[in-house]
Every structure is written in structure tokens, then in C-alpha cells.
Amino acid sequence: MPKNRSLLNALLIIAMLLLSACNNSSNNNNGETTAESDSSAEPGELTELTVAFPIFAALPKDMSLIEEAVSKIAEEKINVKVKLLPISFSNWIQQVNLMFSSGENLDLMPTIYAYNTAITQGQLIPLDELLNKHGEGIIAALDPAYLDASRVNGAIFGVPTLHEMAYVNGITMREDILEKKQIDTSKLRKLEDLEKVLKAVKNSEPATAPLIPSTGASILDNYQTFDRLDNHLGVLPDFDNGLKVVNWYGTEEYAEQLHMLRRWYQDGLILKDASTNQVNAQDLIDSNRGFAFLLNAHPGALHFEEEGDKSTSKVPMKTIAFSDPPVSTTAHITNTMWGITSNSKSPDKAMEFLNLMYSDKDISNLLIWGIEGRHYKVLTGNVIDFPEGVNDQNSGYRLNAGWMFGNQFIAHVWQGTDPDIWEKVKQFNESAVKSKALGFTFDPTAVKTEIAAIGNVISQYRLPLETGSVDPDNVLPKFLDNLKIAGIDKVIEEKQRQLDIWAKSNQ
């Protein structure tokens, strides 16, 4: 089932916390840890693996049953007993860091929007040799370009989960208002084309803000025409630009977008308190305060919205992708990665189990959906639903996080979702234009002081500018001056230096 927006908001929180945690870690060996031979078990002896992952709701009451069922399969196939360690996302960073500092056993974990951070902190080991020995299912499941995009300093430290490896800019809108006022959306091709639609909504629904952001976000957060190269501080316009890194905030295109947003804001087309908004977009929609928001579209989002997002939305929604082709960047591939930790005493066995997560349908369905007959029933083909008497509230296992567990492409599909959704996602991924910097990962260590200072500047200026709340003629020059004072030129210079080295070695 596609990700719902509440989980996306949770992930954004995690991302921000992880970035903050990066500067506080003292365990930094730049990922130089190497895999050692398994030493914890004699040949033929059962190996126990600890597999940690974040959860975004209460601990499922049937987690022990899932662990038992997964272990049964793993024991039969690879002589491994699995200990599943779900950790509340609010405690994820603190608890994982504590496990590393105390040397506690931890074999496998996902990195969520923090792959490079985990590597620079020495939390993950290189996987190249282990993949060649035990990762045939992983290699078969992943496009080689996406596996190569995981390389940092030439080595693979994590395996991408199977999900949408690309995105296209789009917008999701209230379908009831579109139909009631017969608003034509057929000519929406780019951001600028929205103005007529937004004005039509403003005229017919004066109490509803036509365009809204989400919690703590700007209007432009989900509209990008560049490769952000990890952190937006030095980007590649049009995902190419001859591999020349530029300050996006100083480009003519950015200034034009800000002037357009300012005009929209003054015309009442953007939520009045957009720059200070602390309500997520769906809640604004459901409370009749908003009509539409921008998003990164993909086949799952398009289908889910067309079905009305029944699990979270009170009103049917319609999503439209703009005309640009889907684009794949390193950030989209490495946002959720599975790695073997430097604490693992059994890296070979850990890779064998990771391989099952990407190749064994039973393991995949257990981790994603639970136990057949107890947490779901098969309706027809690969389509499932709740068993009699079970629902979203009383189910003993309902994580809604299929995107996190390896290979959801081989798992069942929940009723209401297109049965062919994963085939469509595969086709979407295959059709994507690959950024010229696909596979490049920026190491911010040399400029972390400047990045911290720049972060303070961005926190002050970006939201007001990117919601149209302030006049860019007055505020944008101040923003650019303060970025320069904080050291953005030095960051861009360092990023360009690293990108040039990467490009030379990847010719």
C-alpha cells in the first residue's frame, strides 16, 4: 500500500533529527569498518540476528508472533533465528546510537534519510564482498544503476528498498470542488499553469485557501527542477547543468518562482498563515481550509489519490503529474537503505537474511502484512484484505510501512490498491531520466561549520519567501547576502570539488 501522508510527515521529522544527530556523534571513522568473518557460531550452529527498525505507531501486540514466523522460515533456509527489534520513531536515533556506543548486538537496520550520516559515523560496513557471496536475490531484484548509486567512496554500504526510485512534480486537489465547479485541469503542465485553477477555486470557495503547504514546509518543498545533491546547498539545475554546481537561491528561476508565489499570496491564493502553519496538509483539506498541495508524484500516489485516499482523507482527491518526465536522483534511491552494522558479529548470516528480505515472498509478506488468516486474508491473486472481525483498529499487526521492508514488489497488495501497482512502479522507475550526478554522495565533514551557519539563515528566510508571505524584492537580497556571509560559496566549492572527483572516477 502506498505511503500515507502521516508517515511522510513522520519521516521528515526523523530526517531533521538525524541531520542534527550527525553533528553530535563522536563515532566517526568515515565508514572504514570492514566485514569480518562470522565468529559467533560454529558450523551448523543456529545464529541469532538482531534486526532493528523504526515504527510509527504503537507497538503491534502480535510482534512476537511475527518474529516467531519469520524465524521459522529463516531457520529452515539459512539456520538463523531472528530477533525483531521495533523502536518507536521518536526514540529511534537515541536508542540506535546507544546500541552502537555500548557495543550492543545489532546486525541489520534501515537508514531513513540518513545513509551518508550512518556511513560517516562508522555504523555500517561495506557490503560488496558479502553481496557477491550471499546477495544473489538482492542483485536480481535491483537495477544495477540503483545498486551502484549506493556507493560511497567506491563501496556499497547499504541496499535500497524497492519503492519508487524516481518522482515527477505534481499536485493533488479536492475532487469535489473540481467537479462542482467543472474546473478544467487538463492543461496543467507546470507550476505556472496552476494560477487559473487556483483563481477559479478562490472565486467559488472564498473560505478555502486554494494552495496550502504542510506542517513546517514551504510551497516549493515538493516542487523541484534540480538535483539537490544531498542538502540543497549547491544543486544541479535540470539534473545536469554540465555537472556545474550552483547556488539555487541565487538563480533567476528561483527569483521568478518567488515573485509568482508573492503574487499568488497577495491575491489570496495561498494559505494566509502558510509561513507559520503547523497543520499537515490533509488536515487542512479535511477541515475545509485548503484545496490543493504540491507533491512528488509516482504511480502509487496517483492511484491512491484517485481512489480518494480512503484511509486518511475525508474527501476524494485527484492527483495530476506535471508534464516533466520522472527523474531519479541519489536522494530518491538512498532515502531508505538496509545495511549490516559494524556491531554485527555475523555479517555473512546477516547478508543471507537480508537476501531473504528481497527474494522470499513469505518473509516479505510477514514483515509487511503479518500472518495470513490472522492479520489478512487473500481475496484473489495477490490482493488481500482484513479477515472477518479484524479491522485497522483491532489488528494485531498493522505497520503501514511496506516501503521499509526490502522488496515490497514481491508482497501482496491491499484491497483498493491497483493489483498491478508494483509492475507500474517498475515501469515508472525504468522510464525515469537519471540525474547526471546519480550515485554521487556529498561528504559535508569539511564544511560542517558553514552548513550549520547556513541552516540558521535558511530557517530565517526560506519559509516566508517560499510561501509568498514576504516581498522577494526586499527579502531575497538579504537572504543571499546572509547565505554568503555564512559560507555558502565555500560549501559549493567543496561540493564541486567532490563532484569533479566522482565524475572523473565514473567516466
N, C-alpha and C positions, 0 to 999 in steps of 0.2 A: 504494500500500500504506500502511496506517495507520502512524503513528509508533510505533516500539517504545520501550520504557521506557529503554533505554540512551541513546537520542538525547535523550529528555526530560531525563534527568539531565545530559547534556552541555549542553543549553540552559540549564538552571538555573545551571550553572557560569558560562556565558557571561553570563547576566543579572547575576549578582552582580559579575563582573569589570567589566562595562560600567558598572554603577552606581558602582563605585569609580572607574573611569576618568573619569567625568563631573566629579568634583571636582578632577581633576588636569590638566584641559585648559586651555590658555591661549587657544585659538582659539574665542572666543565672540563672535559677532555677532548672537545671537538669531535666526538664520535669515533675516537681511535680504538675503542674496545674491539677486540676480535673474538670470533666464536671459538670456544674451546670444546674439546670432545666431551661428550656426556660422561659424567663421573659419578652420578648419584645412584645408578642402578647397575647390577651385574647383568650379563646377557640372560634374557629370559625373565628377569625380574620386572614386576609391574612398576612403571614410572608414574609418579603423581605430578601433574602440571597445574599451576595456578593461573587462571585466565581472568583478568580484571577488565571491567568495562563500566562506563557510567550509565545510570538510569535516570529518567527524567520525571518520575512519579514515585509513588510509594513502592516499597519492596514487594514484589509479587509473592503471594503466600505459597505458591507451588514451585518456587525456585528450586527447592531441594529435589523435587520430582524431575524437573528438567535436568538438573545436574546428574541425577542417577541414570536417566535415559541416555544422555549424551555419553556418560562414562561407559555404559554397557556397550555401545557401538564402538567407542574408541578402544576399549579393552579387547574386543574381539578382533579389531582390524590392525591396531598398532601397539597393543599391550600398554595402554595408557589409561590412567584414572584421572578424570578432570575435576578440578575444584573451581567452580564458577564463583567469582567474587564481584557481585554487583555493588557499585558505590554511588550514592546519591551525587548528582552532578554538582551540587553546592559544596560538597566535600571532596570532589574528585582530585583537584590539584593538590590540596593539602595532604590527603591520605596517600596518594601515589608518591609524592615527594618524600613523605615519611618512610614509606616502604623502601625507597632507594637509599635514604640516608642511614636506615637501620640495618640494611642488608637482608631484609625480609624476602622470603621466596616469592618471586613474581616472574612468570615465564612469558606470558603474552598479554599485550594490551593494545588498544587503539590510541592513536594520537588524533585529536579532533582540533583542526585548525592550529596545530602546534607541532607539526612534523619536524621542521628545522630546529625548533626550540629543544625538542627531545634529543635530537642528534647532538647539538652543541653542548647539551648538559650531560652527554655520555650515557643516556638512558637506553639507547638502542645499539644493537650490534649489526655489523654488515651481514647481509643475507645471500650474497651472490653464490658462494660455495654451497650453502645449505639448500638454496633453490635448485641448483643443478643436481643435488643428491636426492632430495625428497620433495621437491615442489612441482612435479610434473603437472598436477591438476591446476595449480595456480598459473603456471606458464601457459597452459592450454586455454584458460579462461580469459586471460588478459591480452589485449592488443600489445605487441612488443613496444610500440611507441609510448604507451601509458606506463609500462613497467620501467622503461628507460627514463621516463620523466621523474621517476622516484630517486634517481641517482643524485647523490651529493658528494662532491669531490671524487666522482667516478664510481662510487659504491652505492648499492641498494640497501637502504636501512629499513624499509617498510614496503608493504604491499597494499596498493589501493583497493578499497572496497568497490564492488561492482555497482555502479549507480550512473547517474547522468554525468558523463565526463566533459560536458560542454553546456553552453547556455545560449539563449538568444534573448535580447531585450524584449520585454512585453509589458502588458498592462492587464489587470483584472478589474472588472466593473460589475456593478449591480445589474443583473439581467432584467429585473422587474422594471427598473426605471427606463432602461433601453427600450423595452417592449412597449411600455405605457406611452412613451413619447415618440416611439418609432424613430429613434436616433440611429443614423447610419454610421456604422463603424467599418464599412468595407474598404475605406480609403486610408485607414491608419497604417502608415508605413514607417514612421519615425516619430520621435518625441514631439517635434513641431506640429505634427498633424493633429495633436490632441486638442488644440485650442477650440475648434468648432464644437467638438463633443462636450468639452467642459463648459463652454458658454451655454449650450443647449440645456445642460443639467442645471446650471445656475439659474436660468430663466424659469425653469419648470419646478425646481425644488430649492427655493431660496434658503431654506433652513439646513440644507445638506451641503457640506463642503465638497466640491467636485473632485479635488485631488488631495490625498492625505499621505503622510508618512507613517511609519510605525514607531514603536517606542524608541526614543532617543536617536532616531535615524533621520537622514535628510531625504529630500525628494530624489536626489541623484544617486543615492547609495545603491539602488538596483537598476541603474542605467549607466552602462559603461561602454565606451567605444575604444578602449585601450587595454593593454595588458598591464596590470598594476604591479607586476614584478614584486610580489610579496606584500608591499606595505603602502602603495600609492605614492611613496616619496621617490619620484623618478619613475616614469612609465614609458611604455611603447605605444604611441598613438597608432590606431588602425592595426594593432597587433603585429607590427612590422617596423616601419619607420627606419629601415636600414639598420636595425639594432642600435639606433641612437636614442639614448635615454634623455627625456626632457622633464621639466617641471610642469606637470599637468595644470597646476593652478595658475601658471603664467601663460597658458596658451590662449590663442584667440577663440578657439572653440569653447573653452571653459567660460570665458568672459561673455560670449554670446548666450550660452545657456543661462548664466546668472541674470542677464538682462531680461531674458524671456520669462524666467521664474519671477522676477520682480514685477513685471507687467501683469502676470497672472495673479500674483498675490494682491496687487493693488486693485485688480478687477474682481476680487472675491472668489477666485477660482481655486485657491489653496487654503487649507485649514488655517484659521486666524492665529492659533497658538502653536503652529507647526514646529517652531524652533524650540519650544519648551514641552512639547507633547510627551506624556508618559503613558499613553494608552496604546495598546497594539492595534494594528490596522483593522483586524477582523472585529474587535470590539467596537471600534468607531463605526464600522459598517453596520453591525448589528443594532447599534443604538441610534441609527439613522443620522449620524453625524458626518458620515463620509460616503462617497460614491465609488471611488476607484483608487488604486495604488499601483505603482510600478513594481515589477518583479522580474527575476531571472526565470524565463520560461523554458520548459522542456516537455516532452510527451506526457510525463506523469502529471505535471501541473496543469497542462492543457486539458487532459481528460478529467482530472479531479475537479477542476473548476467548472467544467461544462456539466458535470453531474451535480453541481450545486454544493460541493464540499459538505456533504450531509453530516459529517461527524463533528464539524466545528462551526458551521455557518447557519444562521437563521434565515438567510435569503439566498436564492440561487445566484451564482456568479458566472460571468463569461470572461474567459481569458483570450487575448489576442496576442500573437507574436508579431513583432515588427518584421520588416522585410529583410533585414540583415541575415546572412547565413549563421548557423550556430558556430560558436568559436570555442576551442579548447585551449586552456592555459594550464600552467603548472599548478596554480592555486586550485583549480577545479578538480584536478586529479588527486592532489595530495591533501585535500581537506579532511579526509578520513582514511587513515592508514593503519594497518596492523603490523606490529613489529615484535621481535623477540628481544627481551630486555637484557641488559648487562648483568642483572641479578640471576638470570636463569642458569641452573646447574645442568640442564638437559636441553641444550639448543637443538640437537638433532631431533629429539622427540617432539619438541615444541614446533619445529617445522613440519613434522609429519602430521601433527594435529591441525596446524594452520592449513595444510594442504587439504585435509578433510573438510574444513570450513568452506573451501572454494570448490570442492568437487563432489561431496557426498550430500545428496538430496535430503536424506533423513536427518543428518546433523544440521543442515541449513534450516529445515522446517522446524526442528525442535527449538533452535535458538531464536528464530523469528516468530513462530506462531504457537509453539508449545506442543502438547501431546494430542494426537488425533483421538477423537471421541470424548476428550475431557475439556479441551480448550477450543477445538474446532472440529467441524465435520466436513468431509468432501462432498460437494454438491454434484459436480460433473467435471471431468477433465482435471484441470489444475485449480479450479475455483472452489473456495471454501467459505464457510460461514460459521456462526456460533452453533453449538449443539442445542438441543431443546433445553430450555430453562437457564441457559447461560447468556449473559449479555456483557456489554462493555464495563458495567459497574461491578458485577459479581464474579467475573472471570478470574481464575487464579493465576493467569499469566497473560499479560496484555501490555507489552513494552512499547508497541508502535515505533519500533526503531529498526526495521528491516534493513535500512541503508547502512547500518553499522556492522552487520554480521557477515562480512566476507562477500558471499555471492548470492544475493537475493534473486538473481536471474534464474536460478535452478529451483527456487522455492515456489510454494503455492501463491495464488493471487486471491485477495479477499473479494467477496461478492460486491458488485458495484464498480469494481475496477475492470477496465478492459482486459479480458483474458490474454490478449496479445501484447500487453503493455511492455513486457521486457523485450520482446522482439522489436517493438517500435523504438524503445530506448537504444537498443543495439544499433539499429539503423540510423537513429539520430546521432549517436556517437560517431559512427562511420562517416556520416556526411559532414561532420564538423571541419571547419578550417582550423588548422593547428597554428597557434601563435608561433612566430619565428623564434621566440625565446622558450618554446615548450621544453621543459627539462631543466631550465635554469632556476637555481635557488639562491637567493641572496643571503649572505652571511653578514649580519649587522654588527658584529662584535667590534670592529674598528671604529664605528661611528655611533655607538650606543648612547653616548652623552648627547650628541647632536639630535639623535632621534627622540630622546626624552624631551629635550627642549622644544623640538618641532611639535611634538604631541601636545604640549601645553598651548602652543599658538593655534593649532588646528582646533582644539577644544573651544577656544575663544571665538573663532571666526567662522568655521565651516558651516555649522548648522544654521546660523542666521542667514548666511549668504545662500546656501543651497535649499532654503525654503522660501526664498523671496522676501524674507522679513526685513531686510535692510537694503539700502541703495548701493549697488555694487560700484557705482562711480565714486562713492565716498569711502567705502569699506574695503573693496578689493585691493587698492594700492597699499593700504595699511597692512592687510593680510600678507601681501607679497613682501613688503619691507620687513615685517617681523619674521617671516619664514627665512629670509636671507640672513638676518641677524642671528637666528637660531642655528644656522648652519646647513640649510638645505642644499647649497651648492656643493659642500663637502660630501654630503650623503650621495648626491647624484654622481659626483666624480668617482666615489668609491664603488658605487653600483656599476657605473660604466666600465671601470677597470675590471671588475669581476666578470661582467658580461662579455667583455672582449676576450678574456682568457678562456671562458667557457665556449665561446663561439669558435675560437681557434682550435680547441681540442675536439669540437664536434663537427668539424667541416666534413 
